[in-house]
Structure formats: C-alpha cells, structure tokens
Amino acid sequence: MTTPVLALTFVASFAFVFLKASQQLHVVHNQYLRVIPTSLAMACMEVFVMASVAKNGWGWMVVPVGLGAGLGCCAAMWLHSRTKP
C-alpha cells in the first residue's frame, strides 16, 4: 500500500461524508433538486472507498477513512452554518 492510495482514500472518505451530511441538510430544507446529484456523487465516493479497502485491506485504511469522514462532516456543518439564510 502506498501513500497516494492512503491520500486518495482520505479525500474520497472526506468527500463521501461531506456529501452525506450535505444531503441530510438538503432533505431537512426540502431542496429536492439537490438530492439526486448529491446521491450520485456520494455513490461514486462510497464505491471508491469500499474498493480501496477491499484491495488494500482494512488495517491502515482505517486511519484515512476515519479522519476523512470526521473532517468531511465538520466541513459540511461549518459550510452550512456560513451559507444558510
């Protein structure tokens, strides 16, 4: 397993959870038109993360996946608090 794999998995995990949190906010605020594109982007990121873990094992993959997910959620909450009406 190489550093680029860990970095890409971190980015994909960040993006997946950022999108997941954003989708929840879209649902809460009845933003129907944003749900489908967000879901498709989420699917791409989730499949990439799962494939990376399947190919490389879960050992060290836990760190970038966990950190990416936590920071992605925090980023979505921060961005939402700055952009809500």
Phi and psi in radians as a Rosetta constraint file:
Dihedral C 1 N 2 CA 2 C 2 CIRCULARHARMONIC -1.948 0.35
Dihedral N 2 CA 2 C 2 N 3 CIRCULARHARMONIC 2.867 0.35
Dihedral C 2 N 3 CA 3 C 3 CIRCULARHARMONIC -1.045 0.35
Dihedral N 3 CA 3 C 3 N 4 CIRCULARHARMONIC -0.717 0.35
Dihedral C 3 N 4 CA 4 C 4 CIRCULARHARMONIC -1.038 0.35
Dihedral N 4 CA 4 C 4 N 5 CIRCULARHARMONIC -0.620 0.35
Dihedral C 4 N 5 CA 5 C 5 CIRCULARHARMONIC -1.119 0.35
Dihedral N 5 CA 5 C 5 N 6 CIRCULARHARMONIC -0.782 0.35
Dihedral C 5 N 6 CA 6 C 6 CIRCULARHARMONIC -1.109 0.35
Dihedral N 6 CA 6 C 6 N 7 CIRCULARHARMONIC -0.728 0.35
Dihedral C 6 N 7 CA 7 C 7 CIRCULARHARMONIC -1.147 0.35
Dihedral N 7 CA 7 C 7 N 8 CIRCULARHARMONIC -0.777 0.35
Dihedral C 7 N 8 CA 8 C 8 CIRCULARHARMONIC -1.123 0.35
Dihedral N 8 CA 8 C 8 N 9 CIRCULARHARMONIC -0.666 0.35
Dihedral C 8 N 9 CA 9 C 9 CIRCULARHARMONIC -1.179 0.35
Dihedral N 9 CA 9 C 9 N 10 CIRCULARHARMONIC -0.661 0.35
Dihedral C 9 N 10 CA 10 C 10 CIRCULARHARMONIC -1.042 0.35
Dihedral N 10 CA 10 C 10 N 11 CIRCULARHARMONIC -0.855 0.35
Dihedral C 10 N 11 CA 11 C 11 CIRCULARHARMONIC -1.085 0.35
Dihedral N 11 CA 11 C 11 N 12 CIRCULARHARMONIC -0.759 0.35
Dihedral C 11 N 12 CA 12 C 12 CIRCULARHARMONIC -1.150 0.35
Dihedral N 12 CA 12 C 12 N 13 CIRCULARHARMONIC -0.684 0.35
Dihedral C 12 N 13 CA 13 C 13 CIRCULARHARMONIC -1.165 0.35
Dihedral N 13 CA 13 C 13 N 14 CIRCULARHARMONIC -0.745 0.35
Dihedral C 13 N 14 CA 14 C 14 CIRCULARHARMONIC -0.990 0.35
Dihedral N 14 CA 14 C 14 N 15 CIRCULARHARMONIC -0.883 0.35
Dihedral C 14 N 15 CA 15 C 15 CIRCULARHARMONIC -1.109 0.35
Dihedral N 15 CA 15 C 15 N 16 CIRCULARHARMONIC -0.724 0.35
Dihedral C 15 N 16 CA 16 C 16 CIRCULARHARMONIC -1.062 0.35
Dihedral N 16 CA 16 C 16 N 17 CIRCULARHARMONIC -0.868 0.35
Dihedral C 16 N 17 CA 17 C 17 CIRCULARHARMONIC -1.293 0.35
Dihedral N 17 CA 17 C 17 N 18 CIRCULARHARMONIC -0.576 0.35
Dihedral C 17 N 18 CA 18 C 18 CIRCULARHARMONIC -1.016 0.35
Dihedral N 18 CA 18 C 18 N 19 CIRCULARHARMONIC -0.820 0.35
Dihedral C 18 N 19 CA 19 C 19 CIRCULARHARMONIC -1.156 0.35
Dihedral N 19 CA 19 C 19 N 20 CIRCULARHARMONIC -0.671 0.35
Dihedral C 19 N 20 CA 20 C 20 CIRCULARHARMONIC -1.114 0.35
Dihedral N 20 CA 20 C 20 N 21 CIRCULARHARMONIC -0.781 0.35
Dihedral C 20 N 21 CA 21 C 21 CIRCULARHARMONIC -1.150 0.35
Dihedral N 21 CA 21 C 21 N 22 CIRCULARHARMONIC -0.697 0.35
Dihedral C 21 N 22 CA 22 C 22 CIRCULARHARMONIC -1.094 0.35
Dihedral N 22 CA 22 C 22 N 23 CIRCULARHARMONIC -0.717 0.35
Dihedral C 22 N 23 CA 23 C 23 CIRCULARHARMONIC -1.079 0.35
Dihedral N 23 CA 23 C 23 N 24 CIRCULARHARMONIC -0.717 0.35
Dihedral C 23 N 24 CA 24 C 24 CIRCULARHARMONIC -1.071 0.35
Dihedral N 24 CA 24 C 24 N 25 CIRCULARHARMONIC -0.683 0.35
Dihedral C 24 N 25 CA 25 C 25 CIRCULARHARMONIC -1.188 0.35
Dihedral N 25 CA 25 C 25 N 26 CIRCULARHARMONIC -0.636 0.35
Dihedral C 25 N 26 CA 26 C 26 CIRCULARHARMONIC -1.083 0.35
Dihedral N 26 CA 26 C 26 N 27 CIRCULARHARMONIC -0.731 0.35
Dihedral C 26 N 27 CA 27 C 27 CIRCULARHARMONIC -1.126 0.35
Dihedral N 27 CA 27 C 27 N 28 CIRCULARHARMONIC -0.808 0.35
Dihedral C 27 N 28 CA 28 C 28 CIRCULARHARMONIC -1.045 0.35
Dihedral N 28 CA 28 C 28 N 29 CIRCULARHARMONIC -0.624 0.35
Dihedral C 28 N 29 CA 29 C 29 CIRCULARHARMONIC -1.746 0.35
Dihedral N 29 CA 29 C 29 N 30 CIRCULARHARMONIC 0.274 0.35
Dihedral C 29 N 30 CA 30 C 30 CIRCULARHARMONIC 0.937 0.35
Dihedral N 30 CA 30 C 30 N 31 CIRCULARHARMONIC 0.741 0.35
Dihedral C 30 N 31 CA 31 C 31 CIRCULARHARMONIC -1.675 0.35
Dihedral N 31 CA 31 C 31 N 32 CIRCULARHARMONIC 1.283 0.35
Dihedral C 31 N 32 CA 32 C 32 CIRCULARHARMONIC -0.977 0.35
Dihedral N 32 CA 32 C 32 N 33 CIRCULARHARMONIC -0.727 0.35
Dihedral C 32 N 33 CA 33 C 33 CIRCULARHARMONIC -1.194 0.35
Dihedral N 33 CA 33 C 33 N 34 CIRCULARHARMONIC -0.306 0.35
Dihedral C 33 N 34 CA 34 C 34 CIRCULARHARMONIC -1.591 0.35
Dihedral N 34 CA 34 C 34 N 35 CIRCULARHARMONIC -0.246 0.35
Dihedral C 34 N 35 CA 35 C 35 CIRCULARHARMONIC -1.218 0.35
Dihedral N 35 CA 35 C 35 N 36 CIRCULARHARMONIC -0.828 0.35
Dihedral C 35 N 36 CA 36 C 36 CIRCULARHARMONIC -1.134 0.35
Dihedral N 36 CA 36 C 36 N 37 CIRCULARHARMONIC -0.869 0.35
Dihedral C 36 N 37 CA 37 C 37 CIRCULARHARMONIC -1.066 0.35
Dihedral N 37 CA 37 C 37 N 38 CIRCULARHARMONIC -0.641 0.35
Dihedral C 37 N 38 CA 38 C 38 CIRCULARHARMONIC -1.139 0.35
Dihedral N 38 CA 38 C 38 N 39 CIRCULARHARMONIC -0.712 0.35
Dihedral C 38 N 39 CA 39 C 39 CIRCULARHARMONIC -1.106 0.35
Dihedral N 39 CA 39 C 39 N 40 CIRCULARHARMONIC -0.709 0.35
Dihedral C 39 N 40 CA 40 C 40 CIRCULARHARMONIC -1.142 0.35
Dihedral N 40 CA 40 C 40 N 41 CIRCULARHARMONIC -0.733 0.35
Dihedral C 40 N 41 CA 41 C 41 CIRCULARHARMONIC -1.134 0.35
Dihedral N 41 CA 41 C 41 N 42 CIRCULARHARMONIC -0.694 0.35
Dihedral C 41 N 42 CA 42 C 42 CIRCULARHARMONIC -1.039 0.35
Dihedral N 42 CA 42 C 42 N 43 CIRCULARHARMONIC -0.761 0.35
Dihedral C 42 N 43 CA 43 C 43 CIRCULARHARMONIC -1.052 0.35
Dihedral N 43 CA 43 C 43 N 44 CIRCULARHARMONIC -0.740 0.35
Dihedral C 43 N 44 CA 44 C 44 CIRCULARHARMONIC -1.049 0.35
Dihedral N 44 CA 44 C 44 N 45 CIRCULARHARMONIC -0.816 0.35
Dihedral C 44 N 45 CA 45 C 45 CIRCULARHARMONIC -1.186 0.35
Dihedral N 45 CA 45 C 45 N 46 CIRCULARHARMONIC -0.712 0.35
Dihedral C 45 N 46 CA 46 C 46 CIRCULARHARMONIC -1.132 0.35
Dihedral N 46 CA 46 C 46 N 47 CIRCULARHARMONIC -0.750 0.35
Dihedral C 46 N 47 CA 47 C 47 CIRCULARHARMONIC -1.113 0.35
Dihedral N 47 CA 47 C 47 N 48 CIRCULARHARMONIC -0.715 0.35
Dihedral C 47 N 48 CA 48 C 48 CIRCULARHARMONIC -1.082 0.35
Dihedral N 48 CA 48 C 48 N 49 CIRCULARHARMONIC -0.784 0.35
Dihedral C 48 N 49 CA 49 C 49 CIRCULARHARMONIC -1.093 0.35
Dihedral N 49 CA 49 C 49 N 50 CIRCULARHARMONIC -0.816 0.35
Dihedral C 49 N 50 CA 50 C 50 CIRCULARHARMONIC -1.102 0.35
Dihedral N 50 CA 50 C 50 N 51 CIRCULARHARMONIC -0.725 0.35
Dihedral C 50 N 51 CA 51 C 51 CIRCULARHARMONIC -1.137 0.35
Dihedral N 51 CA 51 C 51 N 52 CIRCULARHARMONIC -0.676 0.35
Dihedral C 51 N 52 CA 52 C 52 CIRCULARHARMONIC -1.116 0.35
Dihedral N 52 CA 52 C 52 N 53 CIRCULARHARMONIC -0.753 0.35
Dihedral C 52 N 53 CA 53 C 53 CIRCULARHARMONIC -1.177 0.35
Dihedral N 53 CA 53 C 53 N 54 CIRCULARHARMONIC -0.734 0.35
Dihedral C 53 N 54 CA 54 C 54 CIRCULARHARMONIC -1.082 0.35
Dihedral N 54 CA 54 C 54 N 55 CIRCULARHARMONIC -0.689 0.35
Dihedral C 54 N 55 CA 55 C 55 CIRCULARHARMONIC -1.334 0.35
Dihedral N 55 CA 55 C 55 N 56 CIRCULARHARMONIC -0.632 0.35
Dihedral C 55 N 56 CA 56 C 56 CIRCULARHARMONIC -1.877 0.35
Dihedral N 56 CA 56 C 56 N 57 CIRCULARHARMONIC -0.033 0.35
Dihedral C 56 N 57 CA 57 C 57 CIRCULARHARMONIC 1.446 0.35
Dihedral N 57 CA 57 C 57 N 58 CIRCULARHARMONIC 2.830 0.35
Dihedral C 57 N 58 CA 58 C 58 CIRCULARHARMONIC -1.600 0.35
Dihedral N 58 CA 58 C 58 N 59 CIRCULARHARMONIC -0.246 0.35
Dihedral C 58 N 59 CA 59 C 59 CIRCULARHARMONIC -0.713 0.35
Dihedral N 59 CA 59 C 59 N 60 CIRCULARHARMONIC -1.468 0.35
Dihedral C 59 N 60 CA 60 C 60 CIRCULARHARMONIC -1.356 0.35
Dihedral N 60 CA 60 C 60 N 61 CIRCULARHARMONIC -0.224 0.35
Dihedral C 60 N 61 CA 61 C 61 CIRCULARHARMONIC -1.197 0.35
Dihedral N 61 CA 61 C 61 N 62 CIRCULARHARMONIC -0.371 0.35
Dihedral C 61 N 62 CA 62 C 62 CIRCULARHARMONIC -1.058 0.35
Dihedral N 62 CA 62 C 62 N 63 CIRCULARHARMONIC -0.655 0.35
Dihedral C 62 N 63 CA 63 C 63 CIRCULARHARMONIC -1.143 0.35
Dihedral N 63 CA 63 C 63 N 64 CIRCULARHARMONIC -0.981 0.35
Dihedral C 63 N 64 CA 64 C 64 CIRCULARHARMONIC -1.158 0.35
Dihedral N 64 CA 64 C 64 N 65 CIRCULARHARMONIC -0.596 0.35
Dihedral C 64 N 65 CA 65 C 65 CIRCULARHARMONIC -1.161 0.35
Dihedral N 65 CA 65 C 65 N 66 CIRCULARHARMONIC -0.796 0.35
Dihedral C 65 N 66 CA 66 C 66 CIRCULARHARMONIC -1.163 0.35
Dihedral N 66 CA 66 C 66 N 67 CIRCULARHARMONIC -0.795 0.35
Dihedral C 66 N 67 CA 67 C 67 CIRCULARHARMONIC -1.164 0.35
Dihedral N 67 CA 67 C 67 N 68 CIRCULARHARMONIC -0.745 0.35
Dihedral C 67 N 68 CA 68 C 68 CIRCULARHARMONIC -1.065 0.35
Dihedral N 68 CA 68 C 68 N 69 CIRCULARHARMONIC -0.758 0.35
Dihedral C 68 N 69 CA 69 C 69 CIRCULARHARMONIC -1.114 0.35
Dihedral N 69 CA 69 C 69 N 70 CIRCULARHARMONIC -0.839 0.35
Dihedral C 69 N 70 CA 70 C 70 CIRCULARHARMONIC -1.087 0.35
Dihedral N 70 CA 70 C 70 N 71 CIRCULARHARMONIC -0.793 0.35
Dihedral C 70 N 71 CA 71 C 71 CIRCULARHARMONIC -1.216 0.35
Dihedral N 71 CA 71 C 71 N 72 CIRCULARHARMONIC -0.585 0.35
Dihedral C 71 N 72 CA 72 C 72 CIRCULARHARMONIC -1.112 0.35
Dihedral N 72 CA 72 C 72 N 73 CIRCULARHARMONIC -0.725 0.35
Dihedral C 72 N 73 CA 73 C 73 CIRCULARHARMONIC -1.154 0.35
Dihedral N 73 CA 73 C 73 N 74 CIRCULARHARMONIC -0.783 0.35
Dihedral C 73 N 74 CA 74 C 74 CIRCULARHARMONIC -1.054 0.35
Dihedral N 74 CA 74 C 74 N 75 CIRCULARHARMONIC -0.713 0.35
Dihedral C 74 N 75 CA 75 C 75 CIRCULARHARMONIC -1.133 0.35
Dihedral N 75 CA 75 C 75 N 76 CIRCULARHARMONIC -0.717 0.35
Dihedral C 75 N 76 CA 76 C 76 CIRCULARHARMONIC -1.121 0.35
Dihedral N 76 CA 76 C 76 N 77 CIRCULARHARMONIC -0.750 0.35
Dihedral C 76 N 77 CA 77 C 77 CIRCULARHARMONIC -1.137 0.35
Dihedral N 77 CA 77 C 77 N 78 CIRCULARHARMONIC -0.728 0.35
Dihedral C 77 N 78 CA 78 C 78 CIRCULARHARMONIC -1.112 0.35
Dihedral N 78 CA 78 C 78 N 79 CIRCULARHARMONIC -0.829 0.35
Dihedral C 78 N 79 CA 79 C 79 CIRCULARHARMONIC -1.081 0.35
Dihedral N 79 CA 79 C 79 N 80 CIRCULARHARMONIC -0.738 0.35
Dihedral C 79 N 80 CA 80 C 80 CIRCULARHARMONIC -1.092 0.35
Dihedral N 80 CA 80 C 80 N 81 CIRCULARHARMONIC -0.709 0.35
Dihedral C 80 N 81 CA 81 C 81 CIRCULARHARMONIC -1.158 0.35
Dihedral N 81 CA 81 C 81 N 82 CIRCULARHARMONIC -0.406 0.35
Dihedral C 81 N 82 CA 82 C 82 CIRCULARHARMONIC -1.561 0.35
Dihedral N 82 CA 82 C 82 N 83 CIRCULARHARMONIC -0.326 0.35
Dihedral C 82 N 83 CA 83 C 83 CIRCULARHARMONIC -1.991 0.35
Dihedral N 83 CA 83 C 83 N 84 CIRCULARHARMONIC -0.128 0.35
Dihedral C 83 N 84 CA 84 C 84 CIRCULARHARMONIC -1.245 0.35
Dihedral N 84 CA 84 C 84 N 85 CIRCULARHARMONIC 2.628 0.35
